[in-house]
């Protein structure tokens, strides 16, 4: 994908500010809206910006926040501590993220994003990363997107119709308390 002035204008409207360091549109929603931008590891002023994939679509950022309020991050982090296969998958995702970012510019750090590889600290990063790389790239990203699709009723608009469902992934949305999350 590529980025043009029209895309940057949409992203600016989505963010409510001028986007910084945008290299590419890494994901467009099924309805054609930029949803994830790939950003430079350093901004124009030299400030490190380690977030390679940045979630911009307000429908997605809202659902990421709702999932966070419903303690999805804690559930995922607890599973990382117990499930060796899941932990290895998350480690591979972390290493891939670093390699992709370092292809652009090496920041000389092993920090990737979203708490990888030890914990889940930001579902915005996991959703952006999963949407940019696709549904089979890493389990927790796939789950995050599926949960956002389900809870926000975003399938076919902000999230592809064919993204794995929470049912496919064995996730029961009733296990989470969305009472303080608002919305859907």
NORZI-V953352 format. One record per residue. N is the residue number from 1. RES is the residue in three letters. PSI is psi in whole degrees, -180 to 180 (* if undefined). NEAR is the number of other C-alpha atoms within 12 Angstrom. Layout:
[[N:RES:PSI:NEAR] [N:RES:PSI:NEAR]]
//
This chain:
[[1:UNK:165:15] [2:UNK:174:18] [3:UNK:141:25] [4:UNK:178:16] [5:UNK:-37:16] [6:UNK:-41:14] [7:UNK:-46:30] [8:UNK:-34:30] [9:UNK:-43:21] [10:UNK:-46:27] [11:UNK:-40:32] [12:UNK:-42:22] [13:UNK:-40:18] [14:UNK:-44:26] [15:UNK:-22:23] [16:UNK:18:14] [17:UNK:165:13] [18:UNK:131:17] [19:UNK:152:30] [20:UNK:139:29] [21:UNK:20:28] [22:UNK:124:34] [23:UNK:-31:28] [24:UNK:160:28] [25:UNK:112:36] [26:UNK:-18:30] [27:UNK:132:35] [28:UNK:138:34] [29:UNK:163:31] [30:UNK:-26:19] [31:UNK:13:17] [32:UNK:3:18] [33:UNK:137:30] [34:UNK:134:42] [35:UNK:-27:41] [36:UNK:131:48] [37:UNK:148:43] [38:UNK:130:41] [39:UNK:154:33] [40:UNK:143:31] [41:UNK:-21:36] [42:UNK:137:25] [43:UNK:170:20] [44:UNK:-31:15] [45:UNK:4:11] [46:UNK:-4:14] [47:UNK:126:14] [48:UNK:138:22] [49:UNK:87:27] [50:UNK:-6:32] [51:UNK:99:37] [52:UNK:-46:47] [53:UNK:122:39] [54:UNK:123:44] [55:UNK:127:45] [56:UNK:-29:45] [57:UNK:119:37] [58:UNK:-29:27] [59:UNK:-39:33] [60:UNK:-41:43] [61:UNK:-36:32] [62:UNK:-46:28] [63:UNK:-37:38] [64:UNK:-44:41] [65:UNK:-41:33] [66:UNK:-40:33] [67:UNK:-39:43] [68:UNK:-44:33] [69:UNK:-32:24] [70:UNK:9:27] [71:UNK:29:27] [72:UNK:-36:39] [73:UNK:-43:34] [74:UNK:-44:21] [75:UNK:-44:27] [76:UNK:-44:36] [77:UNK:-41:26] [78:UNK:-41:19] [79:UNK:-36:22] [80:UNK:-37:26] [81:UNK:-24:19] [82:UNK:-23:15] [83:UNK:105:15] [84:UNK:-39:14] [85:UNK:-43:16] [86:UNK:-42:25] [87:UNK:-42:26] [88:UNK:-38:22] [89:UNK:-43:24] [90:UNK:-37:36] [91:UNK:-45:29] [92:UNK:-40:22] [93:UNK:-42:33] [94:UNK:-49:34] [95:UNK:-40:22] [96:UNK:-45:26] [97:UNK:-49:37] [98:UNK:-44:30] [99:UNK:-44:22] [100:UNK:-43:26] [101:UNK:-42:32] [102:UNK:-23:24] [103:UNK:-32:14] [104:UNK:-54:19] [105:UNK:128:21] [106:UNK:121:22] [107:UNK:-4:25] [108:UNK:27:15] [109:UNK:158:17] [110:UNK:14:20] [111:UNK:130:27] [112:UNK:-89:38] [113:UNK:161:36] [114:UNK:12:37] [115:UNK:-4:27] [116:UNK:146:36] [117:UNK:5:31] [118:UNK:-27:28] [119:UNK:172:29] [120:UNK:115:34] [121:UNK:-6:28] [122:UNK:108:34] [123:UNK:-22:46] [124:UNK:-45:41] [125:UNK:-45:39] [126:UNK:-42:53] [127:UNK:-46:49] [128:UNK:-47:46] [129:UNK:-46:47] [130:UNK:-43:42] [131:UNK:-38:46] [132:UNK:-36:36] [133:UNK:-18:28] [134:UNK:164:27] [135:UNK:-14:28] [136:UNK:13:22] [137:UNK:-49:25] [138:UNK:142:33] [139:UNK:-49:34] [140:UNK:-32:49] [141:UNK:-45:41] [142:UNK:-44:37] [143:UNK:-43:41] [144:UNK:-45:48] [145:UNK:-43:50] [146:UNK:-41:45] [147:UNK:-40:45] [148:UNK:-41:44] [149:UNK:-44:38] [150:UNK:-54:35] [151:UNK:-38:35] [152:UNK:1:31] [153:UNK:52:22] [154:UNK:0:31] [155:UNK:127:26] [156:UNK:-11:19] [157:UNK:-73:25] [158:UNK:-21:38] [159:UNK:139:43] [160:UNK:142:30] [161:UNK:-36:20] [162:UNK:9:21] [163:UNK:141:32] [164:UNK:144:29] [165:UNK:165:28] [166:UNK:-35:26] [167:UNK:-45:16] [168:UNK:-37:15] [169:UNK:-2:22] [170:UNK:30:15] [171:UNK:130:23] [172:UNK:109:18] [173:UNK:-20:26] [174:UNK:-10:16] [175:UNK:-7:16] [176:UNK:144:23] [177:UNK:102:19] [178:UNK:10:23] [179:UNK:-28:15] [180:UNK:2:15] [181:UNK:-17:21] [182:UNK:176:17] [183:UNK:-149:18] [184:UNK:*:19]]
//
